[in-house]
Amino acid sequence: MHFHIITLFPNSFDSYLGESILKRAIEDKKIKVSFYNPRDFAPPISKGSTLKTVRIDKPPYGGGPGMVIQAEPVIKAIQKAVGKKKNVKIIFLSPSGKQFTNEYAETVANKYTDIVFVSGRYEGIDARIKKVFKMEDISIGPFVLTGGELPAMLMIDTIARQVEGVLGNFDSIEEKRISSSEVYTRPEVFAYKGKKYRVPKVLLSGHQAKIEEWKKKR
């Protein structure tokens, strides 16, 4: 699985992708993550300009606060990510999009080899990019964030878990087995401020059918 991320802030992914399971999955070449900064696809800063970085945001037509990211640099970034690949899914991260779920993650992981995430900022991206490329609006929840980077990270984590070999044991995928929101480990009993806290007796019984029934109820 190859994830391609269109973002103005690629460094914001470093910490999460550089730790734990996703780091190991990248090192083991189970997944790959590539970044495409739209600024790199914009005209260079002209000589004599006082700007330190390339500006690709402009005021919105029709008025209103904030700035809108120009279409052309984003289009060129997406084109670079897509290249000549045929089995590609382009996802536009939007709070007004279709709700992201585990089922959606599994479908995408089984159907595509390359996924492109388009992460907006500010007031958004010029909507004409959707006329150039076929893409699906996806939301991670009924709230608004300052950008699409966090949703992209969340979706990469969820989709990557569906890729065989990313989790050490494929049975670790909770949605494919009976899994409880309550889990316990050793010691069997511990004390805190004079009160003892115990593991539920059913989990110590060795009676698998009763344990599975207990998990279902939670």
C-alpha positions in Angstrom: 0.0 0.0 0.0 1.4 3.4 -1.1 0.0 6.5 0.6 0.5 9.8 -1.2 -0.2 13.0 0.8 -0.8 16.4 -0.8 0.0 18.9 2.0 1.6 22.2 2.7 3.0 20.8 6.0 4.7 17.4 5.4 6.8 17.7 8.5 3.7 17.5 10.6 3.6 13.8 9.9 7.1 13.0 11.1 6.4 12.2 14.7 3.5 9.8 14.2 4.9 8.0 11.2 8.3 7.7 13.0 7.0 5.6 15.9 5.7 2.2 16.7 3.7 0.0 14.2 3.6 2.5 11.3 7.4 3.1 11.5 8.0 -0.7 11.5 5.6 -1.1 8.6 7.4 1.5 6.6 10.8 -0.1 7.4 9.5 -3.5 6.4 8.1 -2.1 3.2 4.6 -3.1 4.0 3.5 0.5 3.4 5.1 3.5 1.8 4.3 7.2 2.4 5.2 10.0 0.0 4.6 13.7 0.3 3.9 16.4 -2.3 3.9 20.0 -1.3 1.9 22.2 -3.6 4.4 25.0 -3.0 6.9 23.0 -4.9 4.7 23.1 -8.0 4.1 26.8 -8.0 6.1 29.4 -9.9 9.3 30.4 -8.0 9.6 33.6 -6.1 10.5 36.5 -8.4 13.8 38.3 -7.9 13.5 41.3 -5.7 10.4 39.9 -3.8 10.3 40.2 0.0 8.5 36.8 0.3 10.5 34.1 2.0 8.2 31.2 0.9 6.0 30.7 -2.2 2.5 32.0 -1.7 -0.2 29.8 -3.2 -3.2 31.2 -1.3 -5.4 34.0 -2.5 -8.5 35.8 -1.3 -11.8 34.0 -2.2 -14.1 35.1 -4.9 -17.4 36.3 -3.5 -15.7 37.7 -0.4 -15.4 36.2 3.1 -12.6 35.7 5.6 -9.5 33.6 5.1 -7.6 32.6 2.1 -8.1 29.8 -0.5 -5.4 27.6 -1.9 -5.0 27.9 -5.6 -6.0 25.0 -7.8 -3.1 24.7 -10.2 -0.3 23.9 -7.7 -2.5 21.3 -6.1 -3.5 19.8 -9.5 0.2 19.5 -10.4 0.9 17.8 -7.1 -1.9 15.3 -7.5 -0.7 14.6 -11.1 2.8 13.9 -9.8 1.3 11.5 -7.1 -0.9 9.7 -9.6 1.6 9.5 -12.4 0.7 6.5 -14.6 -0.7 4.4 -11.8 -4.0 2.7 -12.6 -5.2 1.4 -9.2 -5.5 4.8 -7.4 -8.0 6.2 -5.0 -8.0 10.0 -4.5 -9.6 11.2 -1.2 -10.4 14.8 -0.5 -10.5 15.4 3.2 -13.5 17.5 4.1 -15.8 17.9 7.2 -18.8 17.7 4.8 -17.7 14.4 3.2 -18.9 10.8 3.7 -18.2 9.4 7.2 -15.0 7.4 7.4 -15.4 3.9 9.0 -13.5 0.7 9.5 -15.6 -0.8 6.8 -14.6 1.9 4.4 -10.9 1.4 5.4 -11.1 -2.3 4.7 -12.8 -1.8 1.3 -10.1 0.8 0.2 -7.3 -1.4 1.4 -8.6 -4.4 -0.5 -9.3 -2.5 -3.7 -6.5 0.0 -4.2 -2.7 -0.1 -4.2 -2.3 3.7 -4.1 -4.2 6.2 -2.1 -3.9 10.0 -2.5 -5.0 12.2 0.4 -5.6 15.9 -0.5 -5.2 17.9 2.7 -6.5 21.4 2.6 -5.8 24.4 4.8 -7.1 27.9 5.5 -10.5 28.3 3.9 -9.9 25.3 1.7 -8.8 24.5 -1.9 -10.2 25.9 -5.1 -13.0 23.5 -5.9 -12.0 23.2 -9.6 -9.5 20.5 -8.6 -12.5 18.2 -8.4 -13.3 18.9 -12.0 -9.9 17.8 -13.1 -9.6 14.6 -10.9 -12.3 12.2 -9.7 -12.1 12.2 -6.0 -14.3 11.3 -3.0 -15.0 13.7 -0.1 -14.4 11.9 3.2 -14.8 13.2 6.8 -13.5 11.7 10.0 -16.3 13.2 12.1 -18.8 16.1 12.6 -16.3 18.7 13.4 -13.9 21.2 11.7 -10.1 21.0 12.0 -7.5 23.6 10.9 -6.3 21.3 8.2 -6.4 17.8 6.6 -3.2 16.5 8.1 -4.7 15.0 11.2 -7.5 13.2 9.3 -4.9 11.9 6.8 -2.8 10.4 9.6 -5.9 8.9 11.2 -7.0 7.3 7.9 -3.5 6.0 7.2 -3.3 4.3 10.6 -6.8 2.7 10.1 -6.2 1.6 6.5 -2.6 0.4 7.2 -3.9 -2.0 9.8 -5.9 -3.8 7.1 -2.7 -4.5 5.1 -1.4 -8.0 5.7 1.9 -7.9 7.6 1.5 -4.5 9.2 0.2 -6.0 12.4 2.4 -8.8 13.7 -0.6 -11.1 14.1 -3.4 -10.4 11.6 -5.9 -11.6 14.3 -5.0 -8.4 16.1 -7.5 -6.6 14.0 -10.2 -6.0 16.6 -13.1 -5.7 14.1 -12.4 -9.2 12.8 -12.9 -10.9 16.1 -14.9 -10.6 19.3 -13.1 -7.7 21.2 -14.1 -6.0 24.4 -13.5 -2.3 25.2 -12.3 -3.6 28.7 -9.0 -5.4 28.8 -6.9 -6.6 31.8 -3.4 -8.0 32.4 -1.2 -9.0 35.4 -1.2 -8.6 38.3 -4.5 -10.3 39.1 -5.0 -8.0 42.1 -3.5 -4.6 42.9 -4.1 -2.1 45.7 -4.5 1.6 45.4 -5.2 3.9 48.3 -6.4 1.0 50.4 -8.7 -0.5 47.9 -8.1 -3.7 45.9 -8.8 -3.9 42.2 -9.3 -7.4 40.7 -9.5 -8.9 37.2 -13.1 -10.1 36.5 -13.4 -13.8 37.6 -14.7 -14.9 34.2 -11.4 -14.0 32.5 -9.5 -16.3 34.9 -12.0 -19.2 34.5 -10.5 -20.7 31.4 -14.0 -21.2 30.1 -13.7 -19.8 26.6 -17.4 -19.7 25.7 -18.2 -17.7 28.9 -15.2 -15.4 28.2 -16.5 -14.8 24.6 -20.0 -14.1 25.9 -18.6 -11.6 28.5 -16.7 -9.8 25.7 -19.9 -9.6 23.5 -21.7 -7.8 26.3 -19.0 -5.1 26.4 
